[in-house]
């Protein structure tokens, strides 16, 4: 999550990430308990929920990617995302050697989310999940890499 001072073109003041980059090689990625994920592709529904996930606030994207700035401040984030409905079902296969190498079945649907974060003296909170809406949401299963025939 990125937070900026109010106003167009204002500076970034928070860059919250769940993993170090480097040395892990993963960025904006973290494991959550299996019990926090429920999926029912047939109905187009799924949910993902986690509480008190450790994050680091790097201040800005430059410091997160390249370091050299202030040391990151530890924090915690909690969130819930819910996908519902079936607007359309599509199957995709892309064998392009440069940009492809994947296949999958996907469902266009809707999603809602709520979240909170606390870093140092700062706390952030979204509106309740019932007040959120999505412009685009997709749920699916994909094969890529060594799993793509």
LINPE-V424214 format. One line per field, one symbol per residue. phi: phi as a letter, one per 20 degrees, with the letter a starting at -180 (. if undefined). psi: psi as a letter, one per 20 degrees, with the letter a starting at -180 (. if undefined). burial: 1 if it has 16 or more other C-alpha atoms within 10 Angstrom, else 0. A space follows every 10 residues. Layout:
# LINPE-V424214
phi = ???
psi = ???
burial = ???
This chain:
# LINPE-V424214
phi = .dccgfofmf ffdbcecebf bfefndclcb ecggfecccc ggemdabbbb clffccdenb ffffecmndf ffefbcccbb ccdbnceadc dcbcdgfedd nbbadccfbc bcbcbcbccl edccbefggf eebcebbbca ccdblfeef
psi = pppqqqqpjq qpipnpqiqq paihiqpkpq qqqhijpppn hhikqrqppq plpprpoigr hghghiaibq qqpqaqqqrp pppqrohqpq pqpojphgjc lqqrpqppbq qqqqqqqpoc jqqqprrqhh iqrqhpqqpr pqpaciio.
burial = 0000000000 0001111111 0000000000 0000000000 1001111111 1001111111 1011000000 0101111111 1111110000 0000000000 1110011111 1111111110 0000000010 0000000110 000000000
